[in-house]
């Protein structure tokens, strides 16, 4: 159909009008099948089922009087019925399915094969019950006229054979198979028999296989139909595994030799591939006398009369060369190597030809075959390095390696990129010889090639650096500028494409570059590029990958000026950026910094910038910050970061009191509870210094107290006489003063006990006091306008076993209140003592 033009451009001439009418007729044709698919009331009535019927009754009704689609749905639901009610399903539903399958269409047959296999895998019934109820139905449908249906039932049968006991297999499958494999049976029956033979060979002992199965195998290998010979030839591998090495040499190998000379190309191909797969079962004499002549014959004929085997030969050549390595003469070794080199360049030579269409078509098909051959050669390249020995790589295989890495076809270069790491490992110290090819593949125009290479890029680069050191640093240094250029080109190509997963993968792997490149090279060529990606790219996984790689670069950068510059840019352009998206990425970056850097580094540079986002105008930023706060708190150490802890408490208090967004507030409350359960690590070194300082102060105080007591003792002896002259009233006053001091001492001890052992057992009580402790008290005090003192569990000491770490938790308000009470007590005590002294002087005067 033509696109409909705009109304201003419409031409209602006669020719155009007829064109539009044709388009409308096409639209009506498109709509006709939709109209025909609508059901009439009568059809709807026939499809309607009584809702009161149970599952079994409904299944029987649909199988008996429903349409094919309804019957198919019942068959698909058979595993569910077997799980729910196996007895009734086996007694009533399964016989009905067996009856329906005789006349069922292809869709129901395929559905039944899958359902029967699902019932076996679910183990809804015992294997004995399954074989009694389901096996006969499977065997009856094996020879269905539709090849797809027959293969589906065959797959089910082969899976059932794995679970059946030997006696059941022998009577129900093996005995009938003797007649089914006869030449008088249909082609489909004989093909099915071939596949069953391969399965049964591994179920019985060798002597049973030799007596009952091998005669049938030989008969099918000599069948008149090439399809049967091909099928049986591919099953010989399974038969050989079942009968062992000796019988394989005497029975299977002669059959393979005969089939390898078969007139059918598909038979010869099957014989060749089976021979390669069974190579390990043959001894050196069999390989030298039987296998090697056959392989040489295949190689010679592959370019001439039997190109059908060329693709398979190129795929298995590496396995063949290494499997026959011990029996090769130097001449044979060189011949197979030359054969491999010829396959690697197959189809790349320009050949003169005619311009006939038929020849062009043949050339196109041939070109596809040649591409497959070169791709297989690339797949086998590591095996060929082992074949020639890595020491001889540069002399024997480097030119071929160069050709394959520069092949004009993407599948070939893609395969080389996948196998590049294996090649580098095999070359070991000689890996420096393939540095140029690494650069070439990094600059490949196909992103599929780049994606395949990047998977093992860190390991490849590590091998390049370490392997190159054994051969002098000059070659390594010369390749570094080219490598940097190739890496930057690869990243830019991935960034401009739509394949963001390749870009993400590339950025993740670039985190290995500090192990290869210098700090300045990374700073000037890669680090700023990562920051640009974070700021400008629109794909979140790509931004996160760039952020983490940037943090790795910053981690290994030892120049303080460069470090400070990057940190400043992260804070200004991300943390204080105008876009909320950038501020979210700043939080992601901080999470990576906490993962890669020390706690003190994060606290020094990023702790306060993170807390500033509690005032962010966008709710999503505040939500992400709340989720990050537990990790932020875990970076603190007490008492070194006491001021940062206070800032954290202040920010959370503001969030609790001022947050208006319901979603944010809910997450804040949840975060507060999590923070309250957290323990803060201690700075042992700082604690030891403070402990020594406190011990020094206490020693000075004790010395002063001792000196004061000594002076008081001298004074007391002088005033002893005057003290005896005091009146009874004054003595009563002094006793009252002592009682007051004692009560104040008890009260002071109670306050000190509260300060040293705060408890969170009753949140409501704490919330009603001005000295409420912890984040939990802040939550309970929200109803009082948040007018409460706020602290963290960072000031409570708690022993933590042998680790030497402890946790602090206390309330600063409790300490403040305790100090206020102590000061008040001191003032009251001072006033009362002065009053008692005045009274004693007055009494003295009156007595005198």
C-alpha positions, 0 to 999 in steps of 0.5 A: 500500500502507498502512504496516504498523503497530507490533505493539502497534497491530495489529488482527486484526479481520476487515476489517483482516485482509483488508486485510493479505492484499491487501497480501501479494497485491500483494507476490506480484504484484511478485515474479512478474516477478522469478521469470519473469526467471530462466533455465531450464537449457535457456536457460542452455545456449543462452546459453553460448558456447565460451570457446575461440572467438576474438572474430571466431568468437564474434561470428559465432556470436552473430549466427547462433544467439544471442538478440537481446540477444547480437546487440545486444552484438556490434553494440555491440562492432563498433568494438572489433572494427574496431580489433583486426582490421579486415580480418576484421571487414569480411570476415566480421562486417559482412556478417552484421550487414547480414543480421541488420539486415533483421529486427532489432528497434528496439534493435539498429537504434539500436545499429547506427546509433551503432556505425557512427558510432563507427567513422567517428569512430575512423578505424579504416579509410580513408574510401574503405573506409568508404563502400564497406562501411558507406554502403550499409547506412546508406542501406538503413535510412534509411526504417525504419518506426520514426521513431526508428530512421530519425532515428538512421540519418539523423544517422549519414548526415549525419555521414558526409556531412561526411567523404565526398568530393564524387564519392561524395556525388554518385553515392551520395547526390545522384543517388538523392535525386532519386527519393526526393524525389518526391511519389510517395514515402512521407512519411518518405522526403520528410522525410529528403530535406529534411534531406539537402538542407540538408546537401548545399547546403554541400558543392557549388559554387553553380552545382551547387546551383542546377542540381541541388538548388534544383529539389528544394528548390522542389518540397519547399517546395510539398509537399502535406503540411505536415510536409514544407513545415515541414521544408524551410522550416527547411532553407532557412537552410542552403541560403541559406548554400550558395548565397550572397546573390544566389541567396538574394534571388531564390530563397529569399526568395520561397519564405519569403514564400509559406511565411509565408502558409501555412495551416499554423501550424507552416509559418508559424512555421518561415518566421518563424524562418528569416526572422529567422535570415537577416536579415543576408543581406538588404539594406536594400531587402529588409528595408524592402519584404519583411521588415518587412511580414511582421514587422508582419503576424506581430505583428498576428496573434499576439494574435488568430488566431495565438497559436502564433507568440507564444512564438517572436516574443517570443524573436526580438523583440530580434534583429528590432528591432535588425536592422530598426533602421535602416529604422524610422520614429519611429512604427514604432519606438514601435509595436514598443516598445509591442508589447514592453511589452505582451508583458512584462505578458502574462497578469498582468492579471486576467480574468473567466472561467467556472469550467468545467473545460475553460476552467480547463484552457485557462487553465492551458495559456495561462498556461504560454504567457504565462510563456514569453513573459514569460521571453523578454521578460526574455531580450531586455531587454538588446537592447531597452535598445540599441534605445531607447538607454541614455540613455532607459532610465529614461523608456522601460523602467524600469517594465518592468524593475521589473515583470519583476524583481517578476514572480510567476513564478520563471523570469522573475525567474531570467532577469532575474537572469542578464541583470542584469549585462548591463543594468548594463554597458549603463546605465554611469553610469545604473546607480544607477537599478537599485540597488533592483532589485538589492536586491529580487533579492538578497532573492528567496525563490527560491534559483535567482534568488539563484544566478543573480544571484551569478555576477556580483555582484562586477562588478555591485557595482563598476559600482554604486559607480563608476557612482554616483559620476558622479551624486553620492555621496548616492544611493550612500550611501543604498543601502548600508544596504539593500544590506548588509541584502540581502546578509546576508539572502541569506547566511542564506537560503542557509545554511538551505537544502540547496543548499550549492553556492549557499552556497559560491558566495555566500561566495566572491563576498562576498570582493569586499565590501572594495572596496565597504563600509567596514572597520567595516561588514565587521567588524561585519556580515560578518567574525564571520559568516564565523568562525561559519560556519567553526565551525558549518557541516558542509559542508567546501567552505562552511567553506573558502570562509568561511575564505578570505573571512575572510582577505580581510576581515582583509587589508583591515582596517587597525585593529590592535585588530580585527585582533588580536582576529580573530587571537586568535579564530582561534588560540584557537577554531580552532587550540586548539579542542576539535574536531579538525575546527576544528583542521583548518580552522585549517590551511586558514585558515593556508594562505589567510593564506600566500597572501594576506598577507606572509611576515613577517605569517604568521611573526609571528602564526601560525608558532608556533601551527601548529607546536604542532599537531605535538603534536595527539592526532589523527593526521589533524591531524598528517598535514595539518600535515606536508603544510603544512610545506613552505609554512610553511618557505617563509615564513622568511627568514634570519637574521631568522627563525633562531629560528623555523627552530630551532623548526621543526627541533625539531618535526620532530625530535620527530615523527621520534623520537616519532611512533608512527602509521605513516601519519603517520611515512611522511608525515613522512619524505617531508616531511623529504626535501622540506624538505631540498631546499628553499632558504630566502630571505635577508633582504638588509637584515638581512644587510647590517647584519650584514656591516657589523657583522662588518667593524667587528669585524674592523677592530678585531681587525686593529688590536689584532693590528698593535699587538701585533706592533709591541710584539713587534718591540721586545721581540725586539730586546732579547732577541736576545742572550739568545736566542743563548745558549739551549742546543741542547736548548731549540732542539730543544724550540722546533722541536718546538713549531713543528711542533706549531703547524703541524700544529694549524693544518692541522687547524684549517683542515680543520675550517673547510673542513668547516664551510664546505662541508658535503656530503650525499653520504653520508647513512649517514656523516653519521648516524654522526657527532654533527655530522650535517647536514640533515634527511636525517641525522636520518632516517638517525640514527633507528636510533640513538635519534635521539641526533644534532644536528639542523639545517637547510640554512638556514646554508649560503651558496649564490649564486643568480645575479643575484637577490641572494638566497642560501641558507644551510645548515650544521650548528650542531653542526659550528660548535660542534665547530669552536669546541671544537677551537679552544679546545682547541688554544689551551689546548694551545698555551698550556701548551706555550709556558709549558713552553718558557719555563720550560725556557729560564729553567732553561738560562739559570741553568745557563749562568750 
